[in-house]
């Protein structure tokens, strides 16, 4: 239970009121461009900060600290590999997305291939946004509030949070979402940094922390092949697939990039969030590791060695999704708890509002616009608002079931590892292989879906043990779907020259950009910025190898 002082409670309530007011104040819903893409005029700081806030949900905060408690810093592998993915995405894919003027990621597939691929990808993205993003965010937020008010009904809490986040999102669209996300990003960073500082102080500082955890693999990123969180091979062949899907294909994330005023602003926004992600090890994951060393759950003789989350739950009664809120209650002084809880509510509302806006954009532009081809811009906005309401209702109903999984991160990453690979393969072949055609793309997507269904049925319905970590299954699904795409494409008619010319990368584009950057001062050159980010990324990995 989190014991709130009146000061903390006032801070929390005032913050919630301010966020709702700020979101409504900055609403734009006059037309579809304004409602779904904030008028396409955002500068790079807003793009980067909104990306950071949207990517850090309350389930991320709780999941990262929970995994830190279970398995040390291994979960940071998802973040540092994703930074490399961001750089690749910013250099190669982002220019095509912004220049094409698209509203959604599936729309790009139709421009390169056909409507079938667009419809399928849009459908599974909507399903993923509702059941993987929105529902998980509501569940995580409910856990937090339930620790503040333990007698409150979980479903009532979930509904209340949905109303708060939905109020300004549904009315104001992406402009409301992004303007609140900029505030929420600062609150997230400040709040999480304060918690990390006090947590480190509670264990006796860095020297005491390092002495307690340097042995074994608690502070090691490279893990053995039987590691339950990130086997070393999965780090190199599995995480990049999930990372690219999240940062390069996921509508929730890329929608913010599409709202940038230019390619350069979009790129620099992505690189900004990459630099911010370097610090997530210290402010999100270290606190979870520290929690293992300060008897957070009152369990005597908890083994120092790494054991699974399910074993911690069954043998010691420890729910690792409670690590973050328990840590708040244990190490923070009166007055700061309200700030940290505001950070957690920031994570909740930013992720939820981002997801709602994503689903409403996908349904309106990829489905309704096809049904009503003459729909006015104002009518599309109305449909988007109705879609967001329906999305909230479904997410509310599904959220309670997420507690059946070992941890929030495990829930999200595992399901994603089965659905993402065929989509990633299709985008890569579409951009870098001119011969890939519509029939091949759709066949690759369908074969990947079939394989994913077989794997999930075997594991969740028939209880079979597959013997492979999901990070090792992801590249297998990717390769098989790519092979189908290539085989079918080569045995059917080539794509039209127009689709290929407008939507595939060539060396000539690289040379054109090189010439354009010749007169750009080095610190404003996105390639130099990208190189510095990559070097910092590998430096971080080397420090915790």
C-alpha positions in Angstrom: 0.0 0.0 0.0 1.2 3.5 -0.8 0.5 6.0 2.0 -0.2 9.4 0.5 0.4 12.5 2.5 -2.2 15.3 1.8 0.5 17.2 -0.1 1.2 14.2 -2.4 -2.5 13.8 -3.0 -3.0 17.5 -3.8 0.0 17.3 -6.3 -1.5 14.3 -8.0 -5.0 15.7 -8.3 -3.7 19.1 -9.5 -1.5 17.4 -12.1 -4.4 15.3 -13.5 -6.6 18.4 -13.7 -3.8 20.3 -15.4 -3.2 17.6 -18.0 -6.9 17.4 -19.0 -7.1 21.2 -19.2 -3.9 21.5 -21.2 -5.0 18.8 -23.7 -8.3 20.4 -24.3 -6.7 23.8 -24.6 -4.5 22.6 -27.4 -7.1 20.6 -29.3 -7.3 20.7 -33.1 -10.2 19.0 -34.8 -11.2 21.3 -37.6 -10.2 18.8 -40.3 -8.7 15.3 -40.7 -5.1 16.6 -41.1 -5.4 18.6 -37.9 -7.2 15.9 -35.9 -5.1 12.9 -37.0 -1.7 14.5 -37.6 -1.7 17.8 -35.7 -1.5 19.8 -39.0 1.9 18.2 -40.0 3.9 21.1 -38.6 5.7 19.8 -35.5 9.4 20.7 -34.9 11.9 18.1 -33.8 11.9 18.7 -30.0 8.1 18.1 -29.9 8.4 15.0 -32.1 11.2 13.5 -29.9 9.6 14.3 -26.6 6.1 13.0 -27.7 7.8 9.8 -29.0 9.5 9.3 -25.7 6.3 9.9 -23.7 4.2 7.7 -26.0 6.8 4.8 -25.8 7.0 4.9 -22.0 3.7 3.6 -20.7 2.9 2.7 -17.1 3.3 -0.9 -18.1 6.8 0.0 -19.3 7.8 1.5 -16.0 6.4 -1.4 -14.0 7.6 -4.0 -16.4 11.1 -2.7 -16.6 11.5 -2.4 -12.9 9.8 -5.8 -12.5 12.2 -7.5 -14.9 15.1 -5.7 -13.2 14.0 -7.3 -9.9 13.7 -10.7 -11.6 16.7 -10.8 -13.9 19.0 -7.7 -13.5 19.6 -5.3 -16.4 18.9 -7.8 -19.2 15.7 -6.1 -20.2 17.8 -3.0 -21.2 18.9 -5.0 -24.3 15.5 -4.1 -25.7 16.2 -0.4 -25.4 19.8 -0.2 -26.6 19.1 -2.5 -29.6 16.1 -0.3 -30.3 18.3 2.8 -30.5 20.3 1.2 -33.3 16.9 0.4 -35.0 15.8 4.1 -34.6 19.0 5.2 -36.4 18.4 2.8 -39.3 14.7 3.8 -39.5 15.5 7.5 -39.5 18.0 7.1 -42.3 16.2 4.8 -44.7 12.5 4.5 -44.0 11.4 7.9 -42.5 12.0 10.0 -45.7 9.6 7.7 -47.7 6.9 7.9 -45.0 6.9 11.7 -44.8 7.3 12.5 -48.5 4.4 10.2 -49.4 2.0 12.2 -47.3 0.4 9.1 -45.8 -1.8 9.0 -42.7 -1.1 5.4 -41.6 1.6 2.7 -41.9 -0.7 0.3 -43.7 -1.3 3.0 -46.3 2.4 2.7 -47.3 1.9 -1.0 -48.0 -1.0 -0.2 -50.4 1.2 2.4 -52.2 4.0 -0.2 -52.6 1.8 -3.4 -53.0 -2.0 -3.4 -52.9 -5.1 -2.9 -50.7 -5.0 -6.5 -49.3 -1.7 -6.0 -47.5 -2.9 -2.6 -46.2 -6.2 -4.1 -44.9 -4.5 -7.0 -43.1 -1.8 -4.9 -41.5 -4.3 -2.3 -40.4 -6.5 -4.9 -38.9 -3.7 -6.6 -36.8 -2.4 -3.2 -35.8 -5.8 -2.2 -34.4 -6.1 -5.5 -32.6 -2.5 -5.1 -31.2 -3.2 -1.5 -30.1 -6.3 -2.5 -28.2 -5.2 -5.7 -26.6 -1.4 -5.2 -26.2 -1.2 -1.4 -25.7 -4.4 0.1 -24.4 -5.5 -2.8 -22.2 -2.0 -3.3 -20.7 -1.7 0.4 -19.9 -5.1 0.4 -18.1 -4.1 -2.7 -16.1 -0.8 -1.3 -15.1 -2.4 2.0 -14.0 -5.0 0.1 -12.1 -2.3 -1.7 -10.1 -0.8 1.7 -9.2 -4.1 3.3 -8.1 -5.1 0.1 -6.2 -1.9 0.4 -4.1 -2.9 3.9 -3.2 -6.6 3.0 -2.5 -6.5 -0.8 -1.8 -10.2 -1.0 -1.1 -11.2 0.4 -4.5 -12.6 -1.9 -7.2 -10.1 -2.6 -10.0 -12.7 -2.3 -12.7 -13.9 1.0 -11.3 -10.3 2.3 -11.3 -9.8 1.1 -15.0 -12.9 3.0 -16.1 -11.9 6.1 -14.2 -8.5 6.2 -15.9 -10.0 5.6 -19.3 -12.3 8.5 -18.8 -9.4 10.8 -17.8 -7.2 9.9 -20.8 -10.0 9.7 -23.2 -11.5 13.1 -22.3 -9.0 15.3 -24.1 -7.8 12.6 -26.7 -11.2 12.0 -28.2 -12.1 15.7 -28.3 -8.8 17.2 -29.4 -7.0 14.6 -31.5 -3.3 14.3 -32.0 -2.5 17.9 -31.2 -4.0 17.5 -27.7 -2.1 14.2 -27.4 1.3 15.6 -28.4 1.0 18.8 -26.4 0.3 16.8 -23.2 3.0 14.3 -24.1 5.7 17.0 -24.1 4.7 18.0 -20.5 4.5 14.3 -19.6 7.9 13.6 -21.0 9.5 16.1 -18.6 7.5 14.8 -15.6 8.5 11.2 -16.5 12.2 12.1 -16.7 12.2 14.2 -13.6 10.1 11.8 -11.5 12.0 8.7 -12.6 15.4 10.3 -11.9 14.3 11.3 -8.4 13.2 7.8 -7.7 16.4 6.3 -9.0 18.4 8.7 -6.9 16.6 7.9 -3.7 16.6 4.2 -4.4 20.4 4.2 -4.9 20.8 6.2 -1.7 18.6 3.7 0.2 21.0 0.8 -0.7 24.1 2.8 0.3 25.1 4.4 -3.0 26.8 3.1 -6.1 29.7 1.3 -4.3 27.3 -0.7 -2.1 25.0 -1.4 -5.1 27.9 -2.6 -7.3 29.3 -4.7 -4.5 26.0 -6.5 -3.9 25.2 -7.1 -7.6 28.5 -7.2 -9.6 28.8 -11.0 -9.1 26.9 -13.3 -11.4 25.0 -11.7 -14.3 22.8 -9.1 -12.5 24.7 -6.2 -14.2 25.5 -8.0 -17.4 23.8 -7.4 -20.7 25.2 -10.4 -22.5 23.3 -13.5 -21.2 23.6 -17.3 -21.7 21.4 -19.0 -24.2 19.1 -20.4 -21.4 18.4 -16.9 -20.0 14.6 -16.5 -19.6 14.7 -12.8 -20.5 17.2 -12.2 -23.2 19.4 -15.1 -24.5 22.5 -13.6 -26.2 21.5 -14.9 -29.7 18.0 -13.5 -29.2 19.5 -10.1 -28.4 21.0 -10.0 -31.9 18.4 -11.7 -34.1 15.2 -11.3 -32.2 15.1 -7.8 -30.6 15.9 -5.9 -33.8 12.8 -7.4 -35.4 10.6 -6.3 -32.5 12.4 -3.0 -32.3 11.8 -2.2 -35.9 8.2 -3.1 -35.7 7.7 -0.8 -32.7 9.6 2.1 -34.1 9.2 1.7 -37.8 5.8 0.0 -38.3 3.8 0.8 -35.2 1.2 3.5 -36.0 1.3 4.7 -32.4 5.0 5.7 -32.8 5.3 6.6 -36.5 2.2 8.8 -36.4 4.3 11.3 -34.4 7.0 11.2 -37.1 4.4 11.8 -39.8 3.3 15.0 -38.0 6.8 16.5 -38.4 7.0 19.6 -40.6 9.9 18.2 -42.6 12.1 15.1 -43.1 14.9 16.7 -41.1 12.7 17.5 -38.2 11.3 14.0 -38.2 14.8 12.5 -38.2 16.1 14.7 -35.4 13.1 14.0 -33.4 13.8 10.2 -33.7 17.5 10.7 -32.8 16.4 12.8 -29.7 14.4 9.9 -28.3 17.3 7.6 -29.0 19.6 9.7 -26.8 16.9 9.8 -24.1 16.6 6.0 -24.2 20.3 5.7 -23.2 19.3 6.9 -19.7 16.4 4.4 -19.3 18.9 1.9 -17.8 19.6 4.2 -14.9 16.1 5.6 -14.2 13.8 2.7 -15.1 15.8 -0.6 -14.7 18.4 0.1 -11.9 15.6 0.9 -9.4 14.2 -2.6 -10.0 17.6 -4.2 -9.4 18.0 -2.1 -6.2 14.6 -3.3 -5.0 16.0 -6.9 -4.9 18.6 -5.8 -2.4 16.4 -3.9 0.1 13.9 -6.5 1.1 11.1 -4.7 -0.6 8.5 -7.4 0.0 9.5 -8.3 3.5 10.6 -11.8 2.5 13.5 -13.2 4.4 16.2 -15.2 2.8 15.1 -14.4 -0.8 17.8 -16.1 -3.0 20.4 -13.9 -4.5 20.5 -15.9 -7.7 18.1 -15.2 -10.5 14.8 -17.1 -10.5 11.7 -16.7 -12.7 8.8 -14.4 -12.1 6.4 -17.3 -11.9 8.6 -18.9 -9.2 8.8 -15.7 -7.2 5.0 -15.5 -7.3 4.3 -19.1 -6.5 7.0 -19.7 -3.9 7.4 -16.3 -2.2 4.1 -14.6 -3.1 5.9 -11.8 -4.9 4.1 -10.0 -7.7 6.9 -8.3 -9.6 4.5 -5.8 -11.2 4.3 -4.2 -7.8 8.0 -3.5 -7.6 7.8 0.1 -8.9 4.9 1.3 -6.7 6.3 -0.4 -3.6 9.7 1.2 -4.2 8.0 4.6 -4.4 6.4 4.0 -1.0 9.6 2.7 0.6 12.3 5.2 -0.5 10.6 8.5 -1.2 10.1 11.2 1.4 6.7 13.0 1.9 6.0 15.5 -0.9 7.9 13.6 -3.6 5.5 10.6 -3.8 3.0 12.9 -5.5 5.5 13.8 -8.2 6.5 10.2 -8.9 2.8 9.1 -9.0 2.3 12.0 -11.4 5.1 10.5 -13.5 3.3 7.2 -13.5 0.0 8.8 -14.4 1.9 10.6 -17.1 3.1 7.4 -18.5 -0.4 5.9 -18.4 -2.3 8.8 -20.0 0.4 9.5 -22.7 0.5 5.8 -23.8 -3.3 5.4 -23.7 -4.0 8.6 -25.5 -1.4 7.8 -28.1 -3.0 4.4 -28.7 -6.6 5.8 -28.9 -5.5 8.3 -31.5 -3.7 5.6 -33.4 -6.7 3.3 -33.6 -9.1 6.0 -34.6 -6.7 7.1 -37.4 -6.2 3.5 -38.6 -9.9 2.7 -38.7 -11.0 6.0 -40.2 -8.4 6.2 -42.9 -7.9 2.5 -43.7 -11.5 1.2 -43.4 -14.1 3.9 -43.2 -12.6 6.0 -46.0 -12.8 3.0 -48.3 -16.4 2.4 -47.4 -17.4 6.1 -47.7 -15.1 7.5 -50.4 -16.8 10.9 -50.5 -16.8 11.4 -46.7 -16.0 15.0 -45.8 -13.0 15.8 -43.5 -15.4 16.7 -40.7 -17.2 13.4 -41.0 -13.9 11.5 -40.8 -13.1 13.4 -37.6 -16.5 12.3 -36.1 -15.9 8.7 -37.1 -12.4 8.9 -35.5 -14.0 10.1 -32.2 -16.5 7.3 -32.2 -13.8 4.8 -32.9 -11.8 6.0 -29.9 -14.8 5.5 -27.6 -15.3 2.0 -28.8 -11.6 1.2 -28.4 -11.7 2.4 -24.8 -14.7 0.2 -24.0 -13.0 -3.0 -25.5 -9.7 -2.2 -23.7 -11.6 -1.7 -20.4 -13.2 -5.2 -20.7 -9.9 -6.9 -21.6 -7.6 -5.2 -19.1 -8.4 -7.4 -16.1 -7.2 -10.6 -17.9 -3.6 -9.3 -18.4 -2.9 -10.2 -14.7 -2.7 -13.9 -15.8 0.7 -13.3 -17.5 4.0 -13.6 -15.5 4.8 -9.9 -16.1 3.7 -7.0 -18.2 6.9 -7.0 -20.3 6.6 -10.8 -20.9 3.0 -10.4 -22.0 3.8 -7.6 -24.5 7.0 -8.8 -26.0 6.0 -12.4 -26.4 2.8 -11.8 -28.3 4.5 -9.2 -30.4 7.3 -11.6 -31.3 4.8 -13.8 -33.1 2.8 -11.1 -35.0 5.6 -8.6 -35.9 8.1 -10.6 -38.1 6.0 -11.0 -41.2 5.2 -7.3 -41.2 8.8 -6.3 -40.8 9.9 -8.7 -43.6 7.2 -7.2 -45.9 8.3 -3.6 -45.3 12.0 -4.5 -45.8 11.4 -6.3 -49.0 9.1 -3.5 -50.2 11.7 -0.8 -49.7 14.9 -2.6 -50.6 13.9 -5.3 -53.2 12.3 -4.0 -56.4 11.0 -7.4 -57.5 8.7 -8.0 -54.5 5.1 -7.7 -55.7 1.6 -7.5 -54.3 0.9 -11.2 -54.5 4.3 -12.1 -52.8 3.7 -9.5 -50.1 0.3 -10.8 -49.2 1.4 -14.4 -49.3 4.3 -13.6 -47.0 1.9 -11.9 -44.5 -0.6 -14.7 -44.6 2.0 -17.4 -44.2 3.5 -15.5 -41.2 0.1 -15.2 -39.6 -0.5 -18.9 -40.1 2.8 -19.8 -38.4 2.1 -17.4 -35.5 -1.4 -18.9 -35.0 0.1 -22.4 -34.9 2.8 -21.4 -32.3 0.3 -19.5 -30.1 -2.2 -22.3 -30.3 0.4 -24.9 -29.4 1.6 -22.9 -26.4 -1.6 -21.3 -25.0 -4.3 -23.8 -26.0 -2.6 -27.1 -25.9 0.1 -26.2 -23.3 3.0 -27.5 -25.4 6.6 -26.5 -24.5 8.2 -25.3 -27.7 11.8 -25.4 -26.4 12.8 -22.0 -28.0 12.7 -18.6 -26.5 10.3 -16.3 -28.3 13.2 -14.1 -29.3 14.6 -17.1 -31.2 11.2 -17.9 -32.7 10.8 -14.4 -34.1 13.6 -14.6 -36.7 12.4 -18.1 -37.8 8.9 -16.6 -38.5 10.6 -13.7 -40.3 12.8 -15.9 -42.6 9.9 -18.2 -43.5 7.6 -15.4 -44.4 10.3 -13.7 -46.4 11.0 -17.0 -48.3 7.3 -17.2 -49.2 7.3 -13.6 -50.3 10.4 -14.0 -52.5 9.3 -17.3 -54.0 5.8 -16.1 -54.9 7.1 -12.8 -56.2 9.6 -14.5 -58.5 6.9 -16.8 -59.9 4.4 -14.1 -60.6 4.4 -10.9 -62.6 6.7 -8.1 -61.5 5.2 -4.9 -59.9 4.5 -1.8 -61.8 7.4 0.6 -62.5 5.5 3.4 -60.8 5.1 1.6 -57.5 8.7 0.6 -57.5 10.1 4.0 -58.4 8.2 6.0 -55.8 8.5 3.6 -52.9 11.9 1.9 -53.0 15.3 3.0 -51.8 18.2 3.5 -54.2 21.9 4.5 -53.9 21.0 7.7 -55.9 19.0 8.9 -52.9 21.9 8.5 -50.6 24.2 10.5 -53.0 21.6 13.3 -53.3 21.4 13.5 -49.5 25.2 13.6 -49.2 25.4 16.5 -51.6 22.6 18.3 -49.7 24.5 17.9 -46.4 27.8 19.3 -47.6 27.0 22.8 -46.5 25.4 21.8 -43.2 27.4 22.5 -40.1 28.5 19.3 -38.4 26.4 19.5 -35.3 23.2 20.0 -37.3 24.1 17.2 -39.7 21.7 14.3 -38.9 24.3 11.7 -40.0 26.9 13.0 -37.5 24.2 13.0 -34.8 23.3 9.4 -35.8 26.9 8.3 -35.7 27.4 9.9 -32.2 24.3 8.1 -31.0 25.5 4.7 -32.3 28.9 5.2 -30.6 27.2 6.1 -27.3 25.0 3.1 -27.7 27.9 0.6 -28.2 29.8 2.4 -25.4 26.9 1.7 -23.0 26.9 -2.0 -24.1 30.7 -2.2 -23.6 30.3 -0.8 -20.1 27.9 -3.6 -19.1 29.0 -6.3 -21.4 
